[in-house]
Amino acid sequence: MQIQYNRIVDLSHPIHSDMPHWPGDPATKLEKVNDFERDGYHLHRLVIGEHSGTHVGWPSHFDFPNQEPERLVFSAVRILDDRPTTQDSIDRWESLYGPIPAYCVILYQTNWSRHWNEQAVYMQGYPGIDPQAVRWLVHERQIVGLGIDSPGIDAFDSDDHAGNKYLARHGCFHLENLTNLHLLPDRGIHLFVGALAIKGSTGSPARVLALLDSDAFPASFDKHGHHA
């Protein structure tokens, strides 16, 4: 795959010990092990859960057979919806641009990432994607993954992770705790998912980068990503 781009947007939150964590997940720890003055070099020990921070989740996260992609670069589109996302937001996108291309990743911008530095707020009441919309995207548009700038594909009040399980059942991956989606155009995005090659993993903290061609940008857009 040849990709032409002239701008990179980092969609990843920095990893640190005080970042929000899913209830019950292991705490993230970055500890100094070696010091330059004593040992001649600096070295830290990093302890982190597979699904902490900005991360990718494979189907095995919900006990389905893993279908990890052979590549880590995908075409992607951005859908803006700061409410619990439904089929309506998909229909609005397609009314502007036509059918969502097959085999791409959908990035949902809910603007929830603005609460990232407020653990108590970030992990409560966040929006997700309606499971019916997930099913439609999987079957009608053959997507390979879904990403969102909140803690979960399923909203805070979900008690069964229905949307995420449906993705996993059909071999799709998820990206959670994304940021900076307001800096993206609606389409023309190449997405790099820098997952660690962890044997037997159910997911991985990831550096997620959007590779953009200037032609992909709308004429102008505001700080929330709306067309100006």
Secondary structure, DSSP 8 states (H G I E B T S, - for coil): -----SEEEE-B----TTS---TTS---EEEEEE-HHHHSS-EEEEE--TTSSSEEE-GGGGTS-----S-SEEEEEEEE-SSSB-HHHHHHHHHHH-S--TT-EEEEE-SGGGGTT-HHHHTSS---B-HHHHHHHHHHS--SEEEESSS-SS-TT-SS-HHHHHHHHTT-EEEESB--GGGS-SS-EEEEEEE---TT-SEEEEEEEEEE-GGGS-S-B-TTS-B-
